[in-house]
Amino acid sequence: MICPYCGKEAKWCNNEEIYGKRYGKSYKCYYCKDCNAYVGCHNNSRKSLGTMADKELRLLRRECHKLFDIYWWDKESRKCAYDWLRDKMVLGRHEAHIGKLDIRQCKKLLELLNKEK
């Protein structure tokens, strides 16, 4: 995987390199030490959970998840909430995932979620 910030090859490694110890059952990630950008992987495979994120984007995604998780608990199902996300954000079916949103999209989602409160 190529780091979107510097264009260099990101290292596939254990998340211990980032956190100082392994976290979770799925502890593999792609990591660019130069940019402090990373993304976790599905079940220790090379399949990423989203796109690489630097500190600013990680913080925005966490805030999005925090509000979105509150939002979807009020819906009939998580699927219904993700359908809402896809429709409101005009995302493709497979792109309706906070881990794939960029900074602009995260800010838009936060605005939408705050209106839903």
N, C-alpha and C positions, 0 to 999 in steps of 0.2 A: 504494500500500500504506500502511496506517495503522500507525504505531508502536504496539505493544502496551503500551508503558511510559508514554507521555505522551498518546497519542491523536491526535497530529498526523500530517499527511501526511509520509511518508518520501520523501526525494529519490531519484529514479532517476539514478544517476551512475556515473562510472568509479571503481574501487576506489583509484585514485590519491588521491582525497580522504581516504581513510582511512590509507593506507600511505605516502603521499608519492611513490609511483611505481606504475605499472601492474603487476599480477601476473597471470600466466596468459593463456591465449588467450581465456578468458571472463572479462572484467574488469568487467562491468557488475554493479551491485548496488543494493539499496535501503539508504539510510543516513539515520539520524536523528542529526544532530550533537549535539542537546541531550542525548540519552540514551546516545550512543556505542553505539547498537544498529544492527546491519546483517545483511544476508543477501545472498549472491551469487546470480547468475542463470544459468540454462541458456543456453549459447552466445550470450551477449550479448543475449538476448531479455528480455522483461519477466516471464518465468516464473521464480519464485524457486526456489532449491534446497531450501528448507525454510521455517522461520519466522525472523523477526528475533530476534536474541539480543543481550543485553547482555554485559558482560565475564564475569560469573559464569556465565551459561549457556554462553557460548562455551568457557570453560575446562572445564566439565563435559562438554560434547559432545566436546571433544578427547580427554579422558580415556576416554570411552566408546569413541570410535573406536580409540584406541590398543589397548585391551583386546579390543574386538570384532574388530579386524583379526587379532590373534594367534589368537583363538578360531576365526575362520572358516578360517584356513589349515589348521587341524587337521581340518576337516570335508571331506566329499566335494566340496562345491562352495560357492560363495558363496551360491547360491540356498538351499541347505540351511540355511546359517547365518541367512539372513534369514527363512526359515520358522520357525526356532527363535525368533528375536527376536520375530516377530509373535505366535507362540503363547504364549511366556512372558510377554510384555508385554500380551497380549490387545489387540492392535492390528488395525485393519482392514488389508486387503491392501495398500492404497496408503499406509498410514501407517507401515509398517515401515521407517522411515528415521530415523536418528539426528538428522538436521537438522530433524526435526519434533517431537522430544521436548522436553518442558518440564523444569524443574528437578527436580520430584518423580520424573518418569519416568527421568531420567538417573541419579538416585541409586539407584532400584530396579534399573536395568540394571547399574550398577557392582556392586551387591550380588550380583546373579545371576552376573555374569561372574567375580567373585572366587571364588564357590563352585565354578565350573567348572574352576578352575586345578588 
